[in-house]
Amino acid sequence: MKKIVFVSIGSLEKYLYDALCIDSFFEEGKEVVYLDLSYWLFGEEKIQKYDFVTLISSAKEFEDAIKKHVSKETYFNVQIYYESRFYRLFHILTQHNCQLCRFNIGYLPEVSVQNRAKNYLKSPFDFLRRLYEKTSAFLALKFKLVNLNFVFVFAAGRIARKVGEKQSNSVIDINYIDCEYRKEYILNPRFEYSHYAVFLDTYLADHEDMDYDPALGKINARKYIDALNHFFDMIESELGLEVIIAAHPKSNYDDNIFKQRKCIKNETAGLVFNSSLVISQHSTAISYAVLDKKSITLIYTSEMEERYQLNIMPFMNVLANELCIPLINIDTIDNVWVPNVSNDAYDKYKYDYLTSVQSEHLSNKDIFRKFLRNEI
């Protein structure tokens, strides 16, 4: 390998940069290209800060970029899951015989088929839309208009490896990036806070992801923030725990939106590590709480329950069951408590979704160094 071309959507933020181990490729002398398809696929131009990023605004521009980079020494790392709406993208890669690879990272518990069926019965339009998408995607694969055979797959956790083994004959175990950030924090602790609860903010009312998926949508921001603050007041008055907000990296809150509570960005690993209670919703950062064996409470509002009954809410129910943690409606709750931790459930989640016995004591940098030097 002389060059790797990342094909993705959205800004290349530090979290994604680290998760894709981009520094490791540079350090081993590999050329790195990042193709951002946000404008072509969603009509949104994202701000990028790296000079190796190319913004793609049309199918023609994408195909021209593929023609420019394709070679026997180039691998195309596709961080977009195949769906019928992305058919053109995958068809172009197939037409030009691109060598594909991917990172199977960020896998999460899935809602059962039975529960998905029940939810789709509540919304026939969504059911028909998904049926069309699945059928179209299947036919494109069947008639070999799209190739999903990957030369190699990097997998974080047992579930990601299981999927990877269906995609490729070469699966390399790595760690989910939160595992790496946690190791870094333990080596270099930075907080003196103690006896507090931390809220894993998802920037729910204004996150850009809500614009990408037609099944999602934004809730009333004011009602949502008011409900959170009321719940945080209960935590502080009944449990004597200060509430600190682990703010989402893309958030842009007014200083007093959480009633003068501390609102800290990009320090989630440390905030969870030192906390007495973790409050979460559907944040992937819950992995820190699992790794640190922290008490977790999942919360939602009545509006979330109604608006997200086909997506976020079923996922939160599955997450609560997998980790044996409470899921509570903060609009109706009348008391709060610190839940117990199920060590068995947490350990299962850890190895299912975050790491493996083979990789947990290694750094991703070490794994990639060996891989790129053909030592594994």
PyMOL commands that set and color helices and strands:
alter all, ss='L'
color gray80, all
select helices_A, chain A and resi 14-19+22-27+38-42+59-69+84-95+113-121+124-142+158-167+177-187+209-212+221-239+268-273+286-291+302-307+312-323+343-353+364-372
alter helices_A, ss='H'
color red, helices_A
select strands_A, chain A and resi 3-8+31-36+53-55+74-78+99-104+150-156+171-174+196-200+242-247+263-265+277-280+296-300+327-329
alter strands_A, ss='S'
color yellow, strands_A
deselect
rebuild
show_as cartoon
